[in-house]
Amino acid sequence: MAAIEVPTEAMDKVYEVVEVAKSTGKVVKGTNETTKAIEKGKAKIVVIAKDVEPKEIVMHIPAIAEEKGVPCYQVPSKEDLGAAVGIQVPTGSVAVTNEGEAKNLLKDLTAKVK
């Protein structure tokens, strides 16, 4: 299964979940850390960037996320994803491991994007 491509109207919600979780919970950044979080069962939501080159860097993430039952969303820009998680460099993937105050936002997002 591929990652769920987020509709334009829900894109802000994905970034908001990541930003709020970064401030009040815990977010891991980067492909290796995201993969570890999923495999250890700590990830609540995974977001990957569509513009990662080469694609092979993140192509395994949706499969292991599905296997573990973790929602995996795809956004268009690694630059925007890096900014949402509060770093000044692009990132190909992030995992929210503790949603903090983003718990209700995450529920809304899951309902909206299904």
N, C-alpha and C positions, 0 to 999 in steps of 0.2 A: 504494500500500500504506500502510496506517495503521501507526502505531507499535505495537510489541508491548506489549499491556497485561500488566503483570507480575502473576502470581498472588500472592495474599497471602503464601503461604509463602516466596516468593522475594524479597519486597519488601526485607527487611533486607539481603539479599545485594547488591542494586543500590546501596543507600545505603552499604554497606560498601566496595564497589568504588570509589565516588566519594570516600569519606573517606580510604581508604588511598592512592589515587592523588593526592589533594590533598596528603597528607603526604610521600609518597615519589616522586611523579612530577610531572605537570603537568595541571591542569584549567583550562579556560576557562569563563567564566560569562556568561550572557546570550545572547539570541537572535542578535545581530549577530556576536559572537565565535564562537558555536557554528557559525553558517552559514559563516563564513570558514574555520574549522578543517575542516569537511567538504569544502568546495570545494577547499581546498588539499591535501586528502588526508592531513591530519595526525590527524584524529579516529579513535580506536580504538573508541569507544562513545559514544553520544549518549543523554541522558536528558532527556525533556521532561515538564512537569507538565500534568496533565489539566485543572486548574482555572484555566488562563490565560484571561483575558477581555480583549478579544475573541479568539476562537479563531484568527482570521486572523494573529495575531502569530507563532504557531509552526506553522501548518498546512503550510507549505512544507518544514519540516525533515525529516519522514519520507520525502518523495519524493526529496529530494536525497541523503539518507543511503542509501536503497535504491539509487539510481543509482550511488553510489560504493562500495556493498558494506559500509556501516558499520551495525552493529546499532543499532537505535533503540528504546529502551524508554520506556514511559509510566508515570509514577507519579502518585498522586492529588493530591499537595499541593505547591504551589510554595514554601510555607513550610518544609516538611520538606526539600525539595531545596536550598533556600538554606542551611539549617542543616547539611546533609551536606557542602556545599562550603565551610563555614566562614565564611559571611557572615551578618549579622544582618538582612538584608532578603530577601524572597522572590525567587526567580529562576525564570523560565519554562523555561530549558533550560541544560544544561551539556554539555560535550564533554570526554572524557578524551583528551588528546593524547599523554601518556606515562604508561603504567600503573604504572610503578615496581614496587613490591612487590605490586601488585594483579594481576599477570599471571595467577597461578594462580586467584585469585578470579574473574577475568573468564572464564577457561576454564570454571570450574564453573558460573557464571551462564549462559553461553551454552548449555551442555549441559542445564541444568535447565529453562530457559525455552523451548527449542525445542519 
